[in-house]
Amino acid sequence: MALITDCWGNEWTAAVPEAVAGLDRTVLAYLGMRVETGDHLKSVFEADPDMVMAHVLKGYFGKFFAAAKMEAMARKAWEQARTLADQGSVTAQERLHVEALGWWMQGDMRGAIACWENIQLNHPRDVMAIKLVQYCQFYLGDGAAMRDSLARVMFAWDETLPGYGFLLGSYAFGLEEAGNYDKAERAGRRAVEIDPADVWGAHAVAHVLEMQGRPREGEAYLSALEPHWDKIHNFKHHAQWHRALFMLDLGQYSAALEQYDAKVWTEIAGDYLDISNGVALLWRLMEEGVDVGDRWRVLADMAAARTDEHKLVFADLHFLSALIHAGDLETAQAMRDSMAAYATKQETEAQVTRHVGLAIADAFLAASAKDMGKAVDHLLPVRQHVRIIGGSHAQRDFFDRFLVRAAIGAGRHALARHILSERLENRPDARWNWSRLAEVLSAQGKTEEADAARARQDLLLAA
């Protein structure tokens, strides 16, 4: 074994240079969300079956799926990496990676983050440590931390380094989630200029355009980039989900439903992100009065097989919603009970389930029983803490819209009016906010104000 330097200057313990070269290709493919990522990792094992970082990377990739069926693979990879590290001579950087994977396997995301951040202090070009910190911060709902974790290493990067554009796209997303929209848009657009197939950078720009109420521009931007995504894995369907949201904002309901069938939900869908995309889009379509037919069925069938996994609260709540909307209320209740049992553990996601997840689950179940007042009573007290389930602002908007709809359904128009006022202060160009405000004002008998809200909605549609 020898120390061999990768394309970013990190030294890895490996038997032959080909193993580290394969690791470089694997990481770059991962950054680009390429379908061949797994094939590159296989080439690393072919070159050196005992490379510690290859086993660590395999464990990381297994954890990304947030699925029980991949957990066993990730655990085996971690155990192998730990054994190899104990038997041989590895660097402090490699040992911290093994430790980070161990914390993650135990469900302690904060423990894993601490290891990766420790790595970054001395190795600011360790791309996997950088990306993994942001990934876990994303599922802790900490936008400022997502931004700052990238800001702390940007000094070590420039456009001469492989993958710089991908790092810039990650920084753009952190900036957007922290509310730094102008800088986020510049960084995201530059990332896409460097590589038009950078779907993560494009996705960061799409988030900015969503938050700033620029749907026509957003739909056109993503549409123009779509031809570059043929070698992108299932994340391209999430980018297509963003296109569908822009279509909804433009009042193009039929087009959004067609987009769901053609580009969002496909024959290879099944990952938790795919299911979350489907749930959030179908709910928005239904809430707009669109008949979505039996499309909930396939989502519910997939969710029913994952009711006891509890890898991410974000995923759990979308699974539960799929079951409810497909009419599988008994299975939905059983899943809620399983969530309650899981919430007694000390894992990071168990704590989130305990503090927020169960309240949202109870709100969903109350709404399924047509008790909108009870749904509001469950969700309103945790509304300001929903962010800790993870996901982006755009993804978590599903829960806030649900609360507004429940408040309207419960006849609690004053509450709905207050929430919509807050939403309009933050996003004054969001058509949905004006549409629902008009509905609330009409219910309150404020005809002139309702007409003004409708006029604002119509103006946004025509813009």
Backbone torsions as a table, in degrees:
resi	resn	phi	psi	omega
1	MET	NA	147.2	179.6
2	ALA	-143.1	164.5	173.5
3	LEU	-89.7	120.5	-176.7
4	ILE	-122.9	134.5	-173.3
5	THR	-87.7	134.3	177.9
6	ASP	-87.3	-175.9	-173.6
7	CYS	-73.3	-6.1	177.2
8	TRP	-109.0	1.9	178.5
9	GLY	93.8	5.6	175.7
10	ASN	-82.9	143.0	178.4
11	GLU	-101.7	124.6	-179.8
12	TRP	-119.1	144.9	177.0
13	THR	-78.9	120.3	-177.1
14	ALA	-153.4	159.1	-179.5
15	ALA	-79.7	-34.3	-175.5
16	VAL	-142.8	153.4	178.4
17	PRO	-59.8	-29.9	-178.6
18	GLU	-60.4	-30.3	179.9
19	ALA	-66.9	-43.2	179.9
20	VAL	-70.8	-37.0	175.7
21	ALA	-61.6	-39.7	176.7
22	GLY	-66.9	-35.3	176.8
23	LEU	-63.8	-41.5	176.2
24	ASP	-57.2	-48.4	-179.2
25	ARG	-63.1	-37.9	179.8
26	THR	-63.9	-47.3	-178.0
27	VAL	-66.1	-41.9	178.1
28	LEU	-63.5	-39.3	177.2
29	ALA	-65.8	-39.4	176.5
30	TYR	-61.9	-45.0	179.1
31	LEU	-60.0	-37.2	-179.6
32	GLY	-86.2	1.7	179.9
33	MET	56.1	45.3	-174.3
34	ARG	-89.3	147.4	-178.8
35	VAL	-67.7	-21.2	-176.1
36	GLU	-89.6	8.8	-177.6
37	THR	-54.7	-48.3	-178.7
38	GLY	-62.6	-36.5	179.0
39	ASP	-64.8	-39.1	177.9
40	HIS	-64.6	-39.3	179.1
41	LEU	-65.0	-37.1	176.3
42	LYS	-59.9	-36.6	180.0
43	SER	-66.3	-29.9	177.1
44	VAL	-65.7	-46.6	179.8
45	PHE	-64.7	-33.5	177.4
46	GLU	-64.9	-36.3	180.0
47	ALA	-78.1	-34.8	-177.3
48	ASP	-154.8	93.5	-178.1
49	PRO	-63.5	-17.1	-175.2
50	ASP	-110.0	20.5	178.0
51	MET	-75.0	118.7	-174.9
52	VAL	-57.4	-46.8	-176.0
53	MET	-67.8	-24.9	175.4
54	ALA	-66.0	-42.7	178.4
55	HIS	-67.8	-39.3	177.2
56	VAL	-61.1	-46.0	-178.8
57	LEU	-62.9	-39.7	176.5
58	LYS	-61.0	-40.6	176.8
59	GLY	-64.2	-43.4	177.4
60	TYR	-58.5	-47.5	-178.1
61	PHE	-61.8	-38.1	177.7
62	GLY	-62.8	-38.7	-179.7
63	LYS	-68.7	-29.2	-179.3
64	PHE	-59.8	-27.8	-176.9
65	PHE	-73.4	-19.2	-179.2
66	ALA	47.8	48.0	-176.8
67	ALA	-138.3	142.0	-177.7
68	ALA	-59.0	-37.6	-175.4
69	LYS	-66.9	-22.4	178.2
70	MET	-96.8	-12.3	-178.0
71	GLU	-64.6	-39.6	-179.9
72	ALA	-63.1	-40.1	177.5
73	MET	-62.9	-44.0	-179.4
74	ALA	-64.3	-41.2	-179.5
75	ARG	-65.1	-42.2	178.3
76	LYS	-61.9	-41.0	179.3
77	ALA	-64.3	-41.5	178.5
78	TRP	-63.1	-46.0	-179.3
79	GLU	-61.7	-39.6	178.4
80	GLN	-66.7	-42.9	179.1
81	ALA	-62.4	-41.7	-179.9
82	ARG	-65.0	-41.8	179.0
83	THR	-63.2	-46.0	-179.9
84	LEU	-64.1	-39.4	179.3
85	ALA	-64.8	-39.0	-179.6
86	ASP	-70.7	-31.6	-176.1
87	GLN	-83.8	-29.1	-174.0
88	GLY	-117.5	-170.6	179.1
89	SER	-100.4	116.0	178.9
90	VAL	-125.1	161.0	-179.6
91	THR	-79.0	164.8	176.2
92	ALA	-62.4	-34.8	177.9
93	GLN	-62.5	-46.7	179.2
94	GLU	-65.4	-40.2	-179.7
95	ARG	-64.2	-36.9	177.1
96	LEU	-66.7	-34.8	175.8
97	HIS	-64.2	-43.5	178.0
98	VAL	-61.9	-42.3	179.2
99	GLU	-64.7	-42.0	179.5
100	ALA	-60.5	-44.9	178.1
101	LEU	-61.3	-37.6	178.4
102	GLY	-62.6	-45.7	177.1
103	TRP	-59.7	-43.0	-179.3
104	TRP	-63.6	-42.0	178.1
105	MET	-61.1	-31.5	179.1
106	GLN	-83.9	1.3	177.6
107	GLY	84.6	13.7	-179.5
108	ASP	-104.2	90.6	-177.0
109	MET	-69.2	-34.0	180.0
110	ARG	-69.3	-36.2	175.6
111	GLY	-63.3	-39.9	177.7
112	ALA	-65.4	-43.1	179.6
113	ILE	-59.0	-41.5	-179.4
114	ALA	-60.1	-39.8	177.9
115	CYS	-65.9	-46.3	-178.8
116	TRP	-64.1	-38.9	178.5
117	GLU	-68.0	-32.2	175.2
118	ASN	-64.4	-40.1	176.2
119	ILE	-60.0	-44.4	-175.1
120	GLN	-62.7	-26.7	-179.1
121	LEU	-57.5	-40.6	-178.3
122	ASN	-106.6	-11.9	-177.0
123	HIS	-136.9	70.2	-175.9
124	PRO	-69.7	-2.1	175.3
125	ARG	-109.3	18.4	173.9
126	ASP	-81.3	95.2	-170.1
127	VAL	-62.1	-40.6	-177.8
128	MET	-65.4	-40.4	177.5
129	ALA	-61.7	-41.1	179.5
130	ILE	-62.6	-49.6	-177.2
131	LYS	-66.5	-38.3	-176.9
132	LEU	-70.6	-35.0	174.1
133	VAL	-58.7	-48.1	-178.2
134	GLN	-66.4	-36.9	178.5
135	TYR	-58.7	-49.6	-177.7
136	CYS	-70.7	-35.4	175.6
137	GLN	-63.2	-35.0	177.2
138	PHE	-60.3	-44.0	-179.2
139	TYR	-85.0	6.1	166.3
140	LEU	-104.8	-1.3	176.7
141	GLY	70.3	28.2	-175.4
142	ASP	-107.2	86.7	-177.0
143	GLY	-63.4	-41.2	-179.7
144	ALA	-62.9	-40.2	178.2
145	ALA	-66.3	-36.5	176.9
146	MET	-60.4	-42.5	178.2
147	ARG	-66.2	-49.6	-171.1
148	ASP	-71.5	-29.8	179.3
149	SER	-63.6	-34.2	175.7
150	LEU	-78.1	-38.5	-178.8
151	ALA	-59.2	-32.2	-176.5
152	ARG	-70.6	-19.1	-178.4
153	VAL	-112.4	-4.2	-175.7
154	MET	-61.3	-26.2	179.6
155	PHE	-59.7	-25.6	-175.0
156	ALA	-91.1	2.1	-173.6
157	TRP	-121.9	149.6	171.5
158	ASP	-154.3	176.6	-171.8
159	GLU	-71.2	-6.5	177.1
160	THR	-81.0	-13.3	-176.1
161	LEU	-89.6	139.0	175.9
162	PRO	-57.4	136.1	176.5
163	GLY	80.0	6.7	-178.9
164	TYR	-56.3	-42.7	-179.3
165	GLY	-60.4	-38.6	179.3
166	PHE	-65.6	-38.8	177.1
167	LEU	-65.4	-39.8	179.0
168	LEU	-63.7	-38.7	176.5
169	GLY	-63.5	-36.9	177.1
170	SER	-66.8	-40.5	176.8
171	TYR	-62.6	-40.2	178.9
172	ALA	-58.9	-41.8	-179.1
173	PHE	-66.8	-41.5	176.6
174	GLY	-61.9	-42.1	177.1
175	LEU	-60.2	-43.1	179.8
176	GLU	-63.3	-46.6	-177.6
177	GLU	-66.3	-22.4	176.8
178	ALA	-90.5	-0.3	176.5
179	GLY	89.6	8.3	178.1
180	ASN	-90.2	71.3	-166.8
181	TYR	-67.4	-43.3	-176.8
182	ASP	-63.5	-47.2	179.7
183	LYS	-66.7	-36.6	178.6
184	ALA	-62.3	-43.5	-178.7
185	GLU	-65.3	-41.3	178.9
186	ARG	-62.5	-44.8	-178.9
187	ALA	-66.0	-43.0	-179.5
188	GLY	-64.9	-42.9	179.4
189	ARG	-66.0	-36.1	177.8
190	ARG	-66.2	-39.3	178.4
191	ALA	-58.9	-41.6	-179.2
192	VAL	-72.9	-31.8	174.2
193	GLU	-62.3	-39.4	179.1
194	ILE	-65.6	-40.9	179.7
195	ASP	-146.7	104.0	-178.6
196	PRO	-59.2	-18.0	178.1
197	ALA	-87.3	3.4	-179.9
198	ASP	-72.9	86.9	-175.6
199	VAL	-69.0	-28.3	178.1
200	TRP	-69.3	-40.7	176.3
201	GLY	-64.8	-42.1	177.0
202	ALA	-62.0	-38.9	179.5
203	HIS	-64.1	-37.4	177.9
204	ALA	-64.1	-42.3	176.7
205	VAL	-62.9	-41.7	179.4
206	ALA	-59.3	-39.0	177.7
207	HIS	-62.8	-41.6	177.5
208	VAL	-60.4	-47.7	-177.9
209	LEU	-64.6	-34.4	175.3
210	GLU	-64.4	-47.9	-176.5
211	MET	-69.3	-26.0	-179.0
212	GLN	-96.4	6.2	176.6
213	GLY	66.2	48.2	-179.2
214	ARG	-122.0	60.2	-171.6
215	PRO	-66.8	-38.1	-178.0
216	ARG	-64.7	-43.0	177.7
217	GLU	-65.7	-40.1	-178.9
218	GLY	-65.2	-44.4	-179.0
219	GLU	-63.9	-41.6	-179.9
220	ALA	-67.1	-38.4	-178.7
221	TYR	-62.9	-49.8	-179.3
222	LEU	-68.3	-37.9	178.8
223	SER	-60.0	-40.3	-178.5
224	ALA	-68.5	-28.3	-177.1
225	LEU	-88.5	-17.1	-175.4
226	GLU	-51.3	-39.6	-179.7
227	PRO	-59.7	-17.4	-179.4
228	HIS	-86.8	-1.6	-169.9
229	TRP	-101.2	15.0	-174.2
230	ASP	-65.9	-24.8	-179.3
231	LYS	-104.1	14.5	179.5
232	ILE	-91.0	142.0	179.1
233	HIS	-73.5	-159.7	-168.1
234	ASN	-65.4	-8.3	177.9
235	PHE	-63.1	-23.1	178.2
236	LYS	-62.0	-26.9	177.8
237	HIS	-70.6	-28.8	174.9
238	HIS	-69.7	-38.1	175.3
239	ALA	-62.1	-38.0	176.9
240	GLN	-68.4	-30.1	173.2
241	TRP	-60.3	-42.0	177.7
242	HIS	-62.7	-39.1	176.0
243	ARG	-59.8	-41.4	179.5
244	ALA	-63.7	-38.0	177.3
245	LEU	-62.4	-39.9	177.1
246	PHE	-63.4	-39.7	177.2
247	MET	-60.6	-41.9	177.8
248	LEU	-62.1	-43.5	179.3
249	ASP	-61.0	-28.1	179.6
250	LEU	-88.7	3.2	-179.6
251	GLY	75.0	16.7	-177.9
252	GLN	-92.9	71.0	-171.9
253	TYR	-68.2	-42.3	178.7
254	SER	-63.5	-41.0	179.1
255	ALA	-64.9	-38.3	179.6
256	ALA	-65.5	-39.1	178.0
257	LEU	-67.6	-39.8	175.6
258	GLU	-63.8	-37.3	177.5
259	GLN	-63.7	-39.1	176.7
260	TYR	-57.9	-49.3	-176.1
261	ASP	-68.7	-35.6	-172.4
262	ALA	-93.3	-32.8	-168.9
263	LYS	-128.2	-22.6	-176.8
264	VAL	-93.4	-52.2	178.1
265	TRP	-105.4	117.8	-177.3
266	THR	-124.3	177.4	-176.8
267	GLU	-68.0	-16.7	180.0
268	ILE	-100.2	4.5	-178.6
269	ALA	-67.0	158.0	179.4
270	GLY	157.7	-17.6	175.0
271	ASP	-65.4	156.7	-178.6
272	TYR	-59.2	-32.7	178.3
273	LEU	-68.8	-38.4	176.3
274	ASP	-59.6	-46.5	-179.1
275	ILE	-64.2	-41.4	178.7
276	SER	-63.3	-42.4	175.4
277	ASN	-55.8	-48.8	-176.8
278	GLY	-62.2	-46.6	-178.9
279	VAL	-60.6	-50.4	-174.9
280	ALA	-65.5	-33.3	179.6
281	LEU	-78.4	-43.3	178.6
282	LEU	-61.9	-40.4	179.3
283	TRP	-62.6	-43.2	179.4
284	ARG	-62.6	-41.1	178.7
285	LEU	-63.9	-45.7	178.3
286	MET	-61.1	-42.0	-178.7
287	GLU	-64.0	-26.5	176.1
288	GLU	-84.6	-0.8	177.4
289	GLY	93.8	12.8	-179.3
290	VAL	-85.6	134.4	175.3
291	ASP	-79.5	114.1	-177.5
292	VAL	-97.6	6.6	175.9
293	GLY	62.7	-138.8	-176.6
294	ASP	-98.7	22.6	-176.1
295	ARG	-64.4	-21.8	178.4
296	TRP	-66.7	-25.3	-171.1
297	ARG	-59.0	-48.9	-176.5
298	VAL	-66.4	-35.1	177.2
299	LEU	-65.0	-43.8	-178.6
300	ALA	-66.0	-38.9	179.6
301	ASP	-62.0	-40.7	177.7
302	MET	-69.7	-39.8	179.4
303	ALA	-65.1	-36.5	-177.2
304	ALA	-61.2	-26.7	179.6
305	ALA	-82.6	-3.0	-173.0
306	ARG	-129.1	23.3	-173.9
307	THR	-70.9	-18.2	-177.5
308	ASP	-111.5	11.8	-175.5
309	GLU	-77.2	-53.8	176.0
310	HIS	55.1	52.4	176.9
311	LYS	-88.9	-35.8	177.0
312	LEU	-140.2	130.5	178.2
313	VAL	-61.6	-38.6	177.3
314	PHE	-53.0	-46.5	179.8
315	ALA	-68.6	-43.8	-178.8
316	ASP	-54.0	-45.2	-175.9
317	LEU	-68.6	-32.8	175.2
318	HIS	-72.3	-37.9	174.8
319	PHE	-59.0	-46.2	-178.4
320	LEU	-61.4	-42.0	178.7
321	SER	-62.1	-40.3	178.7
322	ALA	-61.4	-44.7	179.8
323	LEU	-61.6	-44.3	-178.6
324	ILE	-63.3	-46.7	-175.9
325	HIS	-72.9	-18.4	173.5
326	ALA	-87.7	-2.5	179.0
327	GLY	86.2	10.8	-180.0
328	ASP	-88.1	64.4	-171.2
329	LEU	-69.9	-33.0	177.9
330	GLU	-65.3	-43.1	177.8
331	THR	-66.7	-37.2	178.6
332	ALA	-62.7	-43.6	178.8
333	GLN	-64.7	-39.6	177.9
334	ALA	-63.6	-37.1	178.0
335	MET	-67.0	-40.3	178.0
336	ARG	-61.2	-40.6	178.8
337	ASP	-65.7	-37.3	177.4
338	SER	-66.4	-37.9	175.9
339	MET	-61.8	-40.4	179.7
340	ALA	-63.8	-39.6	177.5
341	ALA	-65.9	-42.7	179.3
342	TYR	-63.6	-33.9	-175.9
343	ALA	-63.5	-13.8	179.2
344	THR	-79.0	-11.8	-179.9
345	LYS	-79.1	173.0	-178.6
346	GLN	-103.6	5.4	177.3
347	GLU	-61.5	156.3	-179.2
348	THR	-54.6	-49.4	-177.3
349	GLU	-71.6	-26.0	175.2
350	ALA	-66.5	-39.4	177.8
351	GLN	-64.4	-41.2	177.9
352	VAL	-65.0	-39.9	176.6
353	THR	-59.3	-44.5	-178.0
354	ARG	-64.3	-43.7	-173.3
355	HIS	-81.5	-31.6	-174.1
356	VAL	-134.2	-43.3	-170.8
357	GLY	-58.2	-43.1	-178.0
358	LEU	-66.5	-36.0	178.6
359	ALA	-63.7	-42.0	178.1
360	ILE	-66.9	-42.1	177.9
361	ALA	-58.8	-43.7	179.6
362	ASP	-66.0	-34.7	176.1
363	ALA	-63.8	-44.3	178.2
364	PHE	-60.2	-44.8	-178.4
365	LEU	-67.5	-37.6	177.0
366	ALA	-63.2	-41.6	178.5
367	ALA	-64.5	-35.9	178.7
368	SER	-65.2	-24.9	177.1
369	ALA	-91.9	10.6	178.6
370	LYS	66.6	20.4	177.2
371	ASP	-102.5	80.5	-175.1
372	MET	-68.8	-32.2	177.6
373	GLY	-62.0	-42.5	178.4
374	LYS	-67.2	-36.5	177.5
375	ALA	-60.2	-44.5	177.7
376	VAL	-62.2	-43.3	-178.0
377	ASP	-63.1	-30.4	177.4
378	HIS	-76.6	-42.9	-170.9
379	LEU	-85.3	-37.4	-174.2
380	LEU	-56.9	-43.7	-177.5
381	PRO	-63.6	-22.9	-178.6
382	VAL	-106.4	5.7	-173.2
383	ARG	-54.5	-41.8	-177.3
384	GLN	-76.4	-3.3	-179.2
385	HIS	-115.2	2.1	-177.3
386	VAL	-59.1	-28.0	-177.5
387	ARG	-55.8	-26.7	-174.8
388	ILE	-72.5	-7.2	173.5
389	ILE	-76.2	-9.2	-178.9
390	GLY	87.8	-173.6	-173.3
391	GLY	87.8	171.3	-178.8
392	SER	-90.1	172.4	174.0
393	HIS	-57.3	-43.3	-178.7
394	ALA	-64.1	-39.6	179.6
395	GLN	-70.7	-41.4	-178.6
396	ARG	-74.2	-11.8	176.8
397	ASP	-60.9	-24.7	174.8
398	PHE	-52.4	-45.3	-176.5
399	PHE	-72.2	-36.0	179.2
400	ASP	-71.0	-40.1	176.1
401	ARG	-63.8	-38.9	176.6
402	PHE	-58.5	-41.7	179.9
403	LEU	-64.6	-43.5	177.5
404	VAL	-60.4	-46.0	-179.9
405	ARG	-63.1	-39.5	178.6
406	ALA	-66.3	-41.2	179.2
407	ALA	-62.8	-42.3	176.5
408	ILE	-63.2	-45.3	179.9
409	GLY	-63.2	-28.8	179.4
410	ALA	-86.4	-1.3	-178.0
411	GLY	74.7	16.9	-179.4
412	ARG	-95.1	68.4	-171.1
413	HIS	-70.1	-32.6	178.1
414	ALA	-62.2	-42.0	177.9
415	LEU	-63.8	-47.3	179.2
416	ALA	-59.0	-39.8	179.5
417	ARG	-62.1	-41.3	-179.5
418	HIS	-67.4	-43.0	179.7
419	ILE	-64.5	-41.3	179.8
420	LEU	-67.5	-33.8	175.7
421	SER	-61.4	-44.6	177.2
422	GLU	-61.1	-45.6	-178.5
423	ARG	-62.6	-38.6	-178.8
424	LEU	-72.1	-31.2	175.3
425	GLU	-65.0	-35.6	-179.2
426	ASN	-83.8	-34.6	-176.8
427	ARG	-138.9	75.6	-174.5
428	PRO	-68.8	-15.8	-178.6
429	ASP	-104.1	19.2	177.7
430	ALA	-90.2	114.2	-175.2
431	ARG	-58.3	-41.2	-176.9
432	TRP	-57.2	-39.2	-179.2
433	ASN	-61.2	-43.5	179.9
434	TRP	-69.1	-37.5	178.8
435	SER	-61.9	-46.7	-179.0
436	ARG	-72.7	-29.0	175.0
437	LEU	-64.7	-41.5	177.5
438	ALA	-60.2	-40.4	178.8
439	GLU	-62.7	-43.1	-179.7
440	VAL	-67.2	-45.3	-178.9
441	LEU	-63.8	-37.4	176.4
442	SER	-62.3	-42.8	179.3
443	ALA	-64.5	-27.9	178.8
444	GLN	-86.6	-0.5	179.3
445	GLY	79.3	15.3	-179.3
446	LYS	-95.7	75.5	-169.8
447	THR	-62.3	-46.5	-177.4
448	GLU	-65.1	-41.6	178.9
449	GLU	-66.3	-36.7	177.8
450	ALA	-64.6	-42.3	178.4
451	ASP	-62.0	-38.6	179.3
452	ALA	-65.6	-38.9	178.5
453	ALA	-66.0	-40.5	177.7
454	ARG	-64.5	-38.4	178.9
455	ALA	-63.4	-38.9	178.0
456	ARG	-66.2	-39.6	176.8
457	GLN	-60.6	-46.4	-179.2
458	ASP	-63.3	-36.2	179.4
459	LEU	-64.7	-40.0	178.5
460	LEU	-66.8	-36.4	178.0
461	LEU	-66.3	-34.5	-176.5
462	ALA	-83.3	-16.4	-174.6
463	ALA	-65.1	NA	NA
